[in-house]
Amino acid sequence: MPTAKVAGTTGIVLWVLFALTIPVSVTLGQTAATGALVGTVTDSSGAVMPEVSVTAVNPATDARRTTKTDGTGVYRIPLLPPATYLVEFQAAGFKTQRRSDVTINVTATYTLDIAMDVGGVTDAVTVQGGANLVQLETTTLGLLFNQLTVQNLPLTNRNYTQILHLSPGVVADVTNAGQLGRNTQDVYANGMRALDNNYQMDGAHVNNFGTGRAGDSLGYTGISIPNPDAIQEFKVQTTLYDAGYGRGVGANVNVVTKSGSNAFHGTAFEFLRNEALNANDFFLNRNAQRKPILRQNQFGGTLGGHLRKDKLFFFTSYQRTLQTNGVGTASLRSTFFTAANRGPFEGDTWSAILWTAGSPGRRGSGVRRIQYQPGCSGSPQLQASQW
């Protein structure tokens, strides 16, 4: 009897474990760095078709994912890296159906239903111009920023966090274009705190666990900020997102960086800011004060391609920032004093910062800063720091 009881208990445990694994295989379709494609295949009469071969091909890398429809005609291709795919449907006795320009985005599960026509497998029906994809699998609210959005919107410091507040329900302080350094913005989603947000890059957490904020705070370096030319897309999820994404109750920011392909491609850039191109401040101009120094050079480039066609790819990016910044709080003292009443160094604040964008695998960027600021009596003070 004890043996039978143990065997019965073991059987119950095994059945419970098996039951728990069933919804996992059905519901897990995308992660913080991937998307998914699902749908139903029917014939011309509307009857579902099992055992239809479904293949998604990434033309840029020739990466392929193949699955088959189940007994209800449903197929699911999970964990697809964000890209534009060619999807092919094949079944004996039916024409091959192809859908080109099927775009998969990060964290999204799209539905693509297909009706097969009777014919030979060698007969193919190709639909160009993309598919009408609808996300019906989740109720998550959020906004996707693609490569064109990141590159074309104005970023004074080439920092993608400065446009996070464009998402519905997300607010941020007004960007201070004269701030020294990376100028990372903290955002607040649906009334939550800045430390309630969750940042992920290529599926890895890049949160600042010292303060929970995106920007530098309390001696902790903020989150890693990649070169905008290296960002493929990112999505800000604000409401009703899956529990698998979150460590907090604020926004989930999921960044996907670019990868190489069979074609070699690259960019080179230089972004310039200089006080010679700016008008003087109204109050400084009224008091006959000169424009404060603000000079910023951001330059670098990207390069991607293949080391072995269809097998091994690479992508690298580099950005360097040189900044001479006199638009600081100390320089504003000159607003309230005329030139005749100033000391020898009054109102002249100079600082410089040099930093290189960290790689996706690093939480921080190497930063070296040297700042010169005069004392109230005209004696200079020199401060240097590295982090």
N, C-alpha and C positions, 0 to 999 in steps of 0.2 A: 504493500500500500504506500509506504513512503516513496518508493521509487516511482510509482505511477503518479503520485502527487507532484513530485519534482518535475517529471516529464511534462505534466499538464501545465505547470507554471511556466516552464521554459517555452512551451508552445505559445502560450498567451503573450509572453514578452516578445517573442519573435514576430507575432502577428501585429502587435502594437507598433514595433519598430518599422515593420513593412508599411503599415498604414501611414506612419508619419513621413515616410520618404515619398509617398505618392504625390502630395501637393507640391513638394519641393521641385520635382521634375517638371511640373506643369506651370508653376508660377514664376520660377526664376528665368527671366529672359534677358535681362540687361543688368549692368553694373554701373558704377560711377565712371567707367571709362568706355563702356560699350553700349550698343543698342540691340534691338531684336526685330525680327520680321515674322509675322504669323499670318494665317489666312486659311481659306477653305477652297478646295478645288471641286468643281462640279462639271457635269457634261452639259450639252446644249438644252437638255430637258430639265435641268436643275437638280438631278440626282447626284449625291455625293460620290466621289471617286477615291477609293483607297489605293494604296501602293503606287501613287504617282511620284516619280522622282523629281525633286525640287533642288536646284543648284543655284547658289549665289556666287558670282564671280566678281572680284575686284579687278577691273582692267588695268589699274595702275601697277599692281604687283602680281597679278594672276593667281592670287589666293582664292581658294575654292572651299565652299562649305556645302555639303550635300545631305539631304534628308529625304524621307518619304512620308506621304500622308498616312494617317491612321485609318481605322475602320470607319470613322465619321467624316473622312475627307479633309481633316484638319492637319496642317503642317506647322512646324515651329522651328525657326533657325535662331537660336539664342547667341549671345556673346559676340555680336558682330562689331568689329571696330568701326567707328564712324568713317564713312566713305560713300562713294557713289557706285552702285552695283548693277550688274546685268543678271537678272533672275530668269532661269530657264525651267520650264515644266515639260516633262516627257512621260508618255504612257503608250503602251502598245495599242495600235488601232486608232490613235488620235494624233492630230497635228501637234508638232512641238510649238509651244507658246513661249515667247521671249518678251521680257519687259526691260527696257534699257533705262538708264538714268534714274535708278531707284536709290534715293538718298536716305541713308540711315544716320540719325543723329544720336548724340550721347544721351543716355538714360531713357531713351524713348523706345516704345514698342509699337511698331506700325502694322496695320492690317492691309494685306493685299490679296483680294479674292480673284480667282481666275475661273473662267468657263472654257472648257476644252471642246474643240470641234472634231468631228469624225474625219479621219484621213490617215495618211501614212506618216510614220515617224519622221521620214525625211522631209516631209512638207512642214515648213516653218512659218509661223505668223509672228512677226516682230513689230512691236509697238514702240515707236520712237517718241522722244520728247518727255519722257518721265511718266511715272505712275501717279495716280491720285491716291496718295497714302493718307490714311486717317488713323489717329491714335485713339483706339477704343479700349485698350487694355487697362489703362490707369486713369485716375482722376487728378493726377498731380498738376498743380498750377506752377508755371514758371515761364521764363523767357530765354530763348536761345540766341546767343551771339556768335555769328559765324565769322570766318576769316575776313570777309569784306567789311563787316561792321567794325571789327577791332582795328583794322588798318585805316579806315576812312574817317572815323570819329576823332575829334581833336583830343589828344592826350598830351598834356603839357610836359609830363615826365615819362611818357611812353609806359604807362602803368595801367593795366587793364582794370584794376579795382576802381578807377575813377569813373567808370561807366556802369558799375553794378547797380547804382540807384535808378537806372532807367527801367528796371524791372518793376512791374506793378506791386505795390505794397512795400517797396524798399525805399528808404530815405537815407540821406547822408548829409554831412556838413558841406557847405559850399567849398569847392576845391580852391585852395590857396595856391595860385599859380606862381607865387614868389617864394614858396617854401623850399628849404634846402633839402636835397637828397631825393629819395624815391617817391616821397609824398604819397604813401599808401593810404587809401581811404577806409575807414571803418564804416560799416553800414548797419542799418537797423531794419529788420524785416517784421512787418506786422506787429510793431510795438515791442518786439523782443530786444534784449540787450545785444551789444556788439560781440560779447564773449559767448553768446549762444549760437553763433554761426559755425559752420563746418566747411572747411576748405580741403578739396582733394585735387590732386594733379596726376593724371594717368592712372587713376584708381588708388593712389597712395595718399594717406593723410599728410598734409603739410601744415597742420595747425600749430600755432604758437601755444604750447601747453603751459608756458610760464604765465601768460596773461590772458590767453584766449582771444586776443585781438589780432587783426590782420597787420596793423602797423607796429612800428617800434614803440615799446612802452616799458617803463620800469627797468631799463637796462637789458631787455630782451629784444633780440632781432625779430622783426616781423616775418611774415610768410615769404617764401621765395617768389620773386616776380620775374617770369621769363620774358625774353625779348618778344614783343608783339608779333614780329614776323615769324616766330616759331610756334605761335598758337594756331591750331586748326579751328577750334571752336570751344566755347564753354557755355554752360547752362546754369542759371540761377533758379533753383527750386525753392518755392516759398511756402506752399501749403499742400497738405495731403500727400506728401511724398512717402515712399516706402520706408519702413523702419530699418531696412538694411543700409540706408544712406546716412542715417543721422546719429550724431552723438549729442546733439542739442536740439532746441526747439525753434531756432532761428532759420536762417537761409542755408541751403546747401549749394555751394559753388563747386561745380565739377569742370575742371579744365582738361582738355585733351591737346597735347602737343603734336606737331607734324611728324611724319615718318618719311623715310626714303621711298623711292619707287624705281621702276625700271628705266625711267627717264631721269637724266641729270638736270637739276634745276637749282637756282640760287638767286640771291638778292644782295645788293650793297646799298647802304644808305648813309646819309648824314643829315641830322636835324640841328638847326642853328637857332639860337635865341641870343639877341644882343640889344643892349639898351639904346644903341644908335637907331634901332628900328621902332622904338617906343616913344610915345609922347610923355612929357614930364607930368608928374602928379600936380593936381590943381593947387594944393596948399604949398608944395615945394616951389612951384612956379611963382606963386604970390609973394613968397618970402625971398625970391631971387636965389633959390637953392638949385644946385645942379641935380641932374638925374642920378639916382644911385646905380651902382654897377650891377648888372645882371647879364652874365654871359654863360651860355650853356651850349656845349657841343656833345651830341650823342651820335656815335657812328659805329658801324659794324656791318655784319652781313650773315647770310645763311647759305648752306650748301647741302644738298641731298642727292642721293642716287643709289646705285646698287654696287655691291662688291661681287655678288654672284647673281646673275639674272634669275628672277623668279624665286630666289632662295634667301639671299642675305642682303640687307639694305642698311643704309646709314643716313643720319641727318644730324647736322651740327649747326649751332648758331652762336654768335658772339656779339656782345654790345658793350661799349665803354662810354661812360658819361664823365665829362669834365665840366665843372660848374664853378664859376666865381660869382658869389651872391652877396650883394650889399643891401638887398631889400629885406632887411631883418627888423626886428622890433627896436633894436638900439638905434638904427638909422632914422627912425621916425622922430627921435628927439629933436632933430634938426628942423622939424616942422614948426616948433614953438619958439625957435630962437633965430634971430637974424644972423647974417654972416658976420657982422661986426661984433656980436656978443659971444660967438662960439670960441672955444678953446682951440689950440692948435690941431687937435685930432677930433674935435667934436663932430659927431654925425657921420664920420667916415668909418664904416664897419666893413671888413673884408673877410670872407671865408671861402674855402674851396673844399670840394668833396670829389673823391674818385672812387667809383665802385663798378663792379662788373656783375651783371645779372647771374644769379646762381643757376646751376643746372637743376633739372627736375628732381634729381635725387637728393638735393641738398636743401635744408630748410633755410639757410641764411646766405647772404652774399658777403664777400670780403669787402669791408668798408674801411677806408682810411680818411680821416678828416683832420684838417688843421684850420683853426679859426683865429683871426686877429681882431681884437676889439679894444678901442682906446678906453682909458679910465676917464672919470669925470674931470679930473684935474689935467688931463692931457697926457698922462703917462700910459704907454701902451701895455696891454695884457696879451699874452700868447697862450693859447690852449690847444693841445693836441690830444687826439684820442683815436683808438683803433678797436673795431669790433667786427 
